[in-house]
Amino acid sequence: MSNQTEAETDLVARAETIASFEHQHTLLSRIQHALHSNPALVPLIVLVASVLVFGALLGTKFFSSFAMTLILQQVAIVGIVGAAQSLVILTAGIDLSVGAIMVLSSVIMGQFTFRLGLPPAVAVACGLAIGTLIGFINGWLIARIKLPPFIVTLGMWQIALASNFLYSGNETIRAQDIEANAPLLQFFGQSFSFGGAVFTYGVIFFILLVLALAYVLRHTAWGRHVYAVGDDPEAAELSGVNTRRILISVYALSGLICAFAGWVLIGRIGSVSPTSGQSANIESITAVVIGGISLFGGRGSILGMFFGALIVGVFSLGLRLLGADAQWTYLLIGALIIGAVAVDQWIRKVSA
């Protein structure tokens, strides 16, 4: 009887230990599930914290309508290109040609207007079509020929960049000429005031693009298929998803968005320059990674990329207002990139 009591006591103790372990595991799982279900949560927390820190250090100098809208204007182009990059990375790919597509599209719009004499609206349409075509070619080579996205887009980056300089002759179309003869090209640079803040149409386009893509990715079959292809392409194919069509459409849409970024770029700088926007590739990937979109595909949020781009803008402006060396911006952004990847790996490890 005594031995039975001891055995029962031992079983109860083990059960309590297991229950305690399961409770701890459940708590960790809740954190993981929250981050997994709301991928924009981490960058949002970082964004709010950075705004509060710089606000405390700078006061009204930072907390002003001018400063807030200036951040949006500075990150609009990177954010638009980041939206294109986000779509590709969600499919577990990468697009190193986004910056070159953006610049080439802007050059096409300018040169077709001033060299070929086409109406600005037609030139803009041609630039958008060229960007979409390049994206389509990327997608076709990746989906049909089964070439690695890194290699395809690296090659396309070189081709688009060379085409840009060869066609433009490294010629910059001046802002004065555009303003006098083709103001449509500068449309996204036009601004308006609202509640004491100044917004450009480029900023409005950026915000609307993010909201539209967020809705499409979350509430449409195409959006769910994008996530499915990025998470497990073989399983997606077995469940009836046309993975090739999804990949081609993603890269084509990415090219179109980058072409729009080229149009916004003209409005932002006022001129058409073949040397502008050369760092867009790295900056867009930075916004995507800090925004919590997994480089392994299948997980992330376009809103996270939006917050990631704003984080870069907040750090850049805040440190500049503090009079800090520009290198501190790169140092802190680099730390954020590594931290974001570490968090992503942690979420994956807990999920396993």
N, C-alpha and C positions, 0 to 999 in steps of 0.2 A: 504493500500500500504506500509505504514511504517512497519507494523507487518510482512509483507511478506519479506521485505528487511532484517529485523532483523533475521528472520528465515533462510534466505539464508546465511546471514553472519555467523550464528551459525553453519550451515551445513558445510560451507567452513572451519571454524575453527576446527571442529571435524575431517573433512577429512584431514586437515594438521597434526593434532595430530596423527591420525591413520597412515598417510604416514610416519611421523617421527618415530613412533614406529616400523613400518614395516622395515624402513631403518636400524634402530638399530638391529632389529632381523635378518635382512639379513646379516649384518656385522658379527654378532655372528655365524650365520649359515655357513657363508663362512669359518670361522676359524674351526668350527666343521667339516665341510665337508672336508676341507684340511687334518685334522688329521684323519678323518674316512677313506678317500680315500688313504692316504699315512701313514699307521700306523708306518712306520719306521722313520717318520720325527722327532718326539720328541727325540727318542734315538740318532739319528744322530746329532741333535743340541746339545744335552748334551755331546756327544762324542767330537765334534769339540771344544766346549767351554772348556771341561776339558783338552784337549790336548793343547789348547792355554794358559790356565792358568798355567799348569805345565811347558810348554815350556818357558813362561815368567819368571817363578821362577827359573828354572834350566838351561835354555839356551841350549847350545850344548850338555850338559850332558844328556838331555832328547831327544832333536832333533838329534838323531844319528841313523844310520841304525842298529846298534847293539841293541839299546833300543827298536826300533820299532819291530824288528823281535823277540826280547825276549818276548815282550808282546804277540805276536801271538803264540809263543811256549808255553807260560804259560797258555793261554786260549784255546788251541786247543782241549784238552780232554773235558773240561767243555763245550765247544762249540759244540762238536760232540754229547755229551749226551744231551745238550740243544736242538739240532735239533730234536732228538728223542722225547724229552719232548714237544717240540712245536707242533708236529703233534698230540699228544694226547690231549693237552690242546685246540687246535683248534676245537676238537670235544666236548668240554666242559667236558673233563675227566681230570684225573691226574694219573701219573704213579710214585709211590713211590719205584718201584723196579728197576729203571734204573741203579742206582749205583751198586746194587747187581748183576744184569745181566752182567754188564761190567766186574766186578771182577771175577765172576764165569766163564765167557767165557775165560778170560785170563788164569785162573787156568787150565781149560780144555785143552787149547792149550799147556800149559807148561807140565802138567802132562801126557797128552797123548803122548807127544814127549819123555819125559825122563822116565816115569814109564812103559808105554805100548810099547815103542820103535817104534811108528808109524812115518812115514816120516813127517817132519814139515808141509809140505803143506796139508797133510791129517788131521793132528792135528788142523791146523788153520781152515780147512773146518768144522771139527767137532765142534769147538768152535763157529763158525758162525751159524751152524745149531742149536746148543743148545740155543743160544740167541734168534734165530727166533722162536723156539718151545715154549720157555717160554713166549715170547710176544704173540704168537698165543693162548696159554692157557688163558692168561689174557683177550685177546679180546673175546674169545669164552665164557668165564664165564660172561663177561660184556654184550655181545650182545645177547647171547642165553639164559642164565639163569637169566639175568636181575639183576645181583648183582651190587652194587655200585662200581665204579672204585676205590674209596679211599680204601674200605675194601679189594677188590680183590688184589690190588697191594701192600697194606700193608702186607697182608698175604704172598704174593709171595716174597716180600722183605725178610721176615723172613725165608721162605723156602730156597730161593737161598743163603742167607747168611749162614745159617746152613749147607747146602750142600757144600758150598765152603770150610768151615773149616773142615767138616767131611772128605771130599774126599782128601783134600790137607794135612791133618794132621798138619795144621798150619805151613807147610814147605815152605820155600822160596827157589826158584831155582835161584842160583847166576848168576850174569851178565857174569862172566867169563865162566861158563859152557855153557850158551846160545851162547855166541860169538864163542866158540870153536866148538860146536856141532850142533847148530841150529840157524845160523844167520838170517834165514828168520823171526824168531819171533821178531827180533829187526829191521825189515825192515823200519818201520815208524820212527825210531829214527835216521836213516841215514840222513846226511845233504849234501847240496851243496851250493855254493856261487853264487850270482847273483848281479851284480852291487854293490859289497862291502857289501851286506847283506847276512846273512846265513839263509837258510831255511831248515827245516826238511821235509821229505815226509809226516809226520803227519800233518804239517801245510797245505801243498798242498792238502792233502785229505780233511781236514776241509773246506778249501775255495771251492773246487770243489763240496763237498757235499751240502754246502749252496746254491751255484749257481744252482745245479741240482734240489734241492727241491724247490727253488724259482720259477724256470721255470715250474716244474710239478704242483705246487699248483696254479699257475696263468694261465697256458695255456692248461691244460688238463681237461677232464671231471672228472677224479678221484679227482683232486685238488678242482674243484668247488663243488663236492659232499662232500668233507671233510668239507668245509666251511658251506655248507647247513646243514649238520648233526649237526654241532656245533651251528648254529644259531637257527634252529627250526627243531628238528628231525621229528616231526609229519608232518609238512608241506613238508619236504623233502621226506618223505615216500609217501605222497599223490601225489607228483609230479613224482613218479616213481623211486626214489632213493632207492636202496637196502641198508638200513641203517646198517643192521647186517653185511653184507659183507664189507661195508666201515669200520666199527669199528674193525672188526677182522683184516682186512688188515693193518689198521693204527697201531694197537698194535703189529702185527707181524713185520712190517717194523721197528717199534721202537725198538723191540728186536734185530733185525739184526744190526741196527745202533749202538746200545749199545755194541754188540759183536765186531763190528769193533773198537769201542772206547777201548775195552779191548785189542785188538791187538796193537792199538796206545799207550796204557798205557805201555805195555811191552817195546816198543821202547823208550818211554819217560824216564822211570826209569831204563831200562836196565835189570831188573830182573822180576821174576814172584812172586808176593807177595800177599797172601790172605788177608792182612790187608790194602792194598793200596786202594785209591779212595773211602774211606768211606763217604766223605762229598759231593760226586757227586750229590746226590739227591737234597740237599738244594742249591748247587751252580747252578745246571741246572735250577731249578725253579727261582732262582734269575735272571739269564740271560734272561729267558723268560719274567718275569714280567717287569724288567727294559727295555726290548726290546719292550714293548708296546703290547704284545699279551694278549688279554683279558682272564682272568680266567673264564669268563662266556661262552667262546667259540665263534666261528664264526667270529672273527675279529682279525687281526694281520698279521704280516709278518715275514717270516723266516729271512729276512735281518735285521729286528728289533732285533731279538734274537742275530744275529751276532754282531750288534752294542752294544747290552747290555752286551755281553761277553767281548767285547773290553773295554767297560767303566770300568768294574770290573778290568780288567788287567791294564788299565791306572792309576786308583786310587791306586791299589796295588803297582805298580812300582814307581809311582810318589811320594807317601808318604814314601816309603822305601828310595828313593834317597834323600828325604828331611830329613831323619833321624827321622821321626815321629814314635810314638808308633803304633804298629800294630792294636791296638784297634780303632784308628781313622779310619782305613779302614772299619771295621765292622760298626762303627757309621755312616759314610757317605753312605755306601751301604744300610744300613737299612733305612736311610732317603730317599734315591732314590727309594727304594721299595715302601714305603708308598706314596711318591709323584707320582709314576707311577700308582698305583692303584687309587689314587685320580683323576688323569687326565682321566683315563679310565671311572670312574664313572661320571665325569663331561661331557664327550663326550656322554655317554648314557643319561644323564639327558637332555642335549640340544636336542638330537635326539628325545626324547619323546615330 
